[in-house]
């Protein structure tokens, strides 16, 4: 993992999380989506502290094992980050300060909450299934295992599918053109770049097995039978 990414995770994430919680507080009285931002903001501040108190190390450090292949410079992380920031910060700011361009109603807020909940559930399922194989830094360990259970039975990158659903939930919940546009033009291309890099690493590590696995599963969403 690059030094710049570690600095961002150690300093930038807590600061941005507090700002996100503040945006949630500022909008929750008039939009249910504000509760999501508030909870996320608190979770990203408290979560790393609790993890450190239990494990004795920062959450971004590898869980162990010798690395055989990894992304240099964490380029994919920096490509994804602008889309996330615009969705999660631009959406509530547009809702609060820019003229209304999309009708704001409880139906869109409900749809946003539903999409976010589905995405969060999918991400948690994927994270719990992958366990130590999951990492925010793209890397392949010497003892790496190709996970094909849980949501990975149907989708090769369920965690990224969860990210997209959560981001769309925020954008739709705030009736945000900025948010939806950011998902389509920034976040999605960044995620596609990252998953293609992951697939290259996995194909190098598991040539035949991964090819057969890819033929049976969808990339971000299940294949239509």
C-alpha positions in Angstrom: 0.0 0.0 0.0 1.4 3.4 -1.0 2.3 6.0 1.7 -0.2 8.5 0.2 -3.0 6.1 0.6 -2.1 5.3 4.2 -2.0 9.0 5.0 -5.4 9.5 3.4 -6.8 6.6 5.4 -5.3 7.8 8.7 -6.0 11.5 8.4 -8.3 12.2 5.4 -11.0 9.5 6.2 -11.7 10.7 9.8 -11.9 14.3 8.7 -14.2 13.6 5.8 -16.3 11.3 8.0 -16.9 14.1 10.5 -17.9 16.4 7.6 -20.2 13.8 6.2 -21.9 13.3 9.6 -22.4 17.1 9.7 -24.1 17.1 6.3 -26.3 14.3 7.5 -27.3 16.3 10.6 -28.0 19.3 8.4 -30.4 17.4 6.1 -32.0 14.7 8.2 -34.8 16.9 9.3 -36.0 17.3 5.7 -34.6 14.1 4.0 -34.4 10.6 5.4 -31.1 10.1 3.5 -29.5 12.4 6.0 -29.7 9.6 8.6 -27.5 7.4 6.3 -24.8 10.1 6.1 -24.9 10.6 9.9 -24.5 6.8 10.6 -21.8 6.4 8.0 -19.9 9.4 9.3 -20.0 8.1 12.9 -19.1 4.5 11.8 -16.0 5.6 9.8 -14.7 7.5 12.9 -15.6 5.0 15.6 -15.0 1.8 13.5 -11.2 2.3 13.0 -10.8 3.2 16.7 -12.6 0.0 17.8 -10.6 -2.1 15.3 -7.3 -0.7 16.6 -8.3 -1.3 20.2 -9.1 -5.0 19.5 -6.3 -5.8 17.0 -3.5 -3.4 18.0 -3.0 -2.3 14.4 -4.6 0.1 11.9 -7.4 -1.4 9.8 -5.6 -0.8 6.5 -2.6 -3.1 7.3 -2.5 -6.5 5.7 -3.8 -9.4 7.8 -0.7 -11.3 7.1 0.8 -13.6 4.5 3.5 -13.0 1.9 2.4 -10.9 -1.1 3.2 -12.3 -4.5 1.6 -9.5 -6.7 0.2 -6.1 -5.9 -0.9 -2.8 -7.5 1.8 -0.2 -7.4 0.8 3.4 -6.4 -2.9 2.4 -5.7 -3.9 4.1 -8.9 -7.3 2.4 -8.9 -8.1 3.8 -5.4 -7.4 7.3 -6.5 -9.5 6.8 -9.7 -12.5 5.7 -7.6 -12.2 8.3 -4.9 -13.5 11.4 -6.8 -16.7 9.6 -7.7 -17.4 8.6 -4.1 -16.7 12.1 -2.8 -18.9 13.8 -5.4 -21.8 11.3 -4.7 -21.6 11.4 -0.9 -20.8 15.2 -0.5 -22.1 16.7 -3.8 -25.6 15.1 -3.4 -26.5 16.6 -0.1 -24.9 19.9 -1.0 -26.9 20.1 -4.2 -30.0 19.2 -2.2 -29.4 22.0 0.3 -28.1 24.8 -1.9 -28.9 24.4 -5.6 -32.2 25.0 -7.4 -34.5 22.0 -7.5 -34.2 20.1 -10.9 -35.7 16.8 -10.0 -38.9 16.5 -8.0 -38.2 15.8 -4.3 -40.6 13.4 -2.6 -40.8 10.6 -0.1 -40.9 8.0 -2.9 -37.4 8.9 -4.1 -36.2 9.0 -0.6 -37.6 5.5 0.0 -36.1 4.2 -3.2 -32.8 5.6 -2.2 -33.0 4.0 1.2 -33.9 0.6 -0.4 -31.0 0.8 -2.8 -28.6 1.8 -0.1 -29.8 -1.0 2.2 -29.5 -3.6 -0.6 -26.0 -2.4 -1.5 -24.9 -2.4 2.2 -26.3 -5.9 2.7 -24.5 -7.2 -0.4 -21.2 -5.6 0.6 -21.4 -7.0 4.2 -22.2 -10.5 2.7 -19.3 -10.3 0.3 -16.9 -9.0 3.0 -17.9 -11.7 5.5 -17.5 -14.4 2.8 -14.1 -13.2 1.5 -12.7 -12.7 5.1 -8.9 -12.4 4.9 -9.0 -12.5 1.1 -10.6 -9.1 1.0 -8.4 -6.0 0.9 -8.7 -2.4 0.1 -5.3 -2.6 -1.6 -5.2 -4.9 -4.7 -2.9 -7.7 -3.9 -2.4 -11.4 -4.3 -0.9 -13.5 -1.5 1.2 -16.6 -1.9 -1.5 -18.6 -0.1 -4.4 -16.8 -1.9 -7.7 -18.6 -2.3 -10.2 -18.0 -5.1 -13.5 -17.3 -3.2 -16.5 -18.8 -5.0 -19.1 -19.1 -2.2 -21.8 -16.8 -0.9 -22.4 -13.9 -3.4 -19.3 -14.9 -5.3 -21.3 -17.9 -6.6 -23.2 -15.5 -8.8 -21.0 -12.4 -9.2 -17.3 -12.0 -9.3 -17.2 -8.6 -7.7 -20.2 -8.3 -5.3 -18.5 -5.7 -3.1 -18.2 -3.3 -6.0 -21.9 -4.0 -6.9 -22.7 -3.0 -3.3 -20.7 0.2 -3.7 -22.6 1.1 -6.8 -26.0 0.4 -5.2 -25.2 2.4 -2.1 -23.9 5.3 -4.2 -27.0 5.3 -6.4 -29.1 5.1 -3.2 -27.5 8.3 -1.9 -27.9 10.1 -5.2 -31.5 9.1 -5.7 -32.4 9.8 -2.1 -31.3 13.4 -2.5 -32.8 13.7 -6.0 -29.3 14.7 -7.1 -28.2 15.1 -10.7 -24.7 15.7 -9.5 -24.8 12.4 -7.6 -26.2 10.3 -10.4 -23.9 11.8 -13.0 -20.9 11.1 -10.7 -21.9 7.5 -10.4 -22.1 7.0 -14.1 -19.2 9.2 -15.3 -16.7 8.9 -12.5 -17.4 6.1 -10.1 -18.4 3.4 -12.5 -15.3 3.9 -14.8 -13.0 3.8 -11.8 -14.6 0.6 -10.5 -14.3 -1.0 -13.9 -10.6 -0.1 -14.1 -10.1 -1.6 -10.7 -11.9 -4.8 -11.2 -10.2 -5.4 -14.6 -6.9 -5.1 -12.8 -8.1 -7.5 -10.1 -9.2 -10.0 -12.8 -5.8 -9.8 -14.4 -4.1 -10.6 -11.2 -6.5 -13.5 -10.4 -6.2 -14.8 -13.9 -2.4 -14.9 -13.5 -2.7 -16.7 -10.2 -5.5 -19.1 -11.2 -5.3 -19.4 -15.0 -7.7 -22.3 -15.7 -9.8 -22.1 -12.5 -10.5 -18.4 -13.0 -11.4 -18.7 -16.6 -13.9 -21.4 -15.8 -15.3 -19.3 -12.9 -15.7 -16.2 -15.1 -17.6 -18.2 -17.7 -20.3 -19.1 -15.1 -20.6 -15.7 -13.2 -21.4 -12.1 -14.0 -18.9 -9.3 -13.4 -21.0 -6.9 -11.3 -24.5 -8.5 -11.6 -25.6 -12.1 -12.1 -25.6 -13.5 -15.6 -28.9 -13.9 -17.3 -29.5 -17.6 -17.8 
